[in-house]
Amino acid sequence: MGREVRLFKSEEPRKRNEVVAFLRELAGKIEEGRVVLKQGGEELSLEIPQNLILDVQAEDEDKKKKGTQRSLEVEIKWFDGDQQGGDGSLELG
């Protein structure tokens, strides 16, 4: 496996409507081809190519103090210079 370097990380509690607003704004930035992440004095600019890899997964994790924690993870990946597109088979129902 290759070496992984974390460029930016944020994890904070938010209300569902705040998460929805953030995801809508993020979708617009991805459509424009540029995402700038800011938190405090930290800032990261990402150029988003046309062809992406969409990785979606749902998980349950047992937490000793609070019970089962559920997660829905949406990861968007790409390789620099990659020109291949996907087959578009994942859909929301």
N, C-alpha and C positions, 0 to 999 in steps of 0.2 A: 504494500500500500504506500501511497505517496504521503508526503508531509503535508499537514494541514496547518494553516496559519489563520487565526481569527483576526479579522480586520475591524469588526465592530460587533457589539452585542448590547442588547437592551431587553430587559424583562421587567414588566411592571403590571400591577393590577389595573384593569380598565373596565368600565361598563360596556355592555354589548354594543350599545349605539355608538360609543367612542371607537370601538374596534372596527365597526362597520364603516364609519367615516374615514378612519385611517386606511382601511383596505381599498376603499373607493379612490381615495387620493393616490395611493400607491399604484393602483391599476392605471390611472391616468398618466402617472409619471413613466411607468413601464411602456405604455403605448407611445409616449413621446420619445422614448429611447434613452432617458437619463433619469437616474434616481440619486438624490442627495440626502444622506442620512445625517441628522444632527442631534446631538445630545450634550448639553453643557457646552464646553469649549471644543468638543470633538466633532469632526465632520468628515464624511466619506462620500465621494462622488463616484458613481458607477455608470458606465456607458452600457446600455442594454441592447444586445443585438436582436435581429429579427427572429433567429432560430434559437429556441430555448428547450430545456428539458424540464417538464413539470413533474414533481415528485409529491404525491399526496398520500398521507397515511394517518390512520386513527389508532390510538393506543389506550389501554387501561394500565395503570401502574398503582400497585398497592402502597399506600403511605401509612406508616405505623400509627401516627397520631390522628390523621384526618380521614382515613379510609381510602377508597379508590379515587385516584385522580385520572380524569380523562383528558386526552389531548387530540387535537386535530392539527396536524402539521402540514403546511404547504411550503414546499421548497422549490425555488426557481434556480436552475443551474444552466451553465453554458461553458463551452470551451472557447478560449480565445481563438478566433480565426475559423471556427467551425461553421460550415455553410449548410449542414444537413437539417432538414425540418422533421417534425414528428408526424405520426399518422392521425393525430387528433382523436383518439378513441375514448378518452375519459370525458364523461359528461356529468353535469349536475342534475339531480332529479328533484 
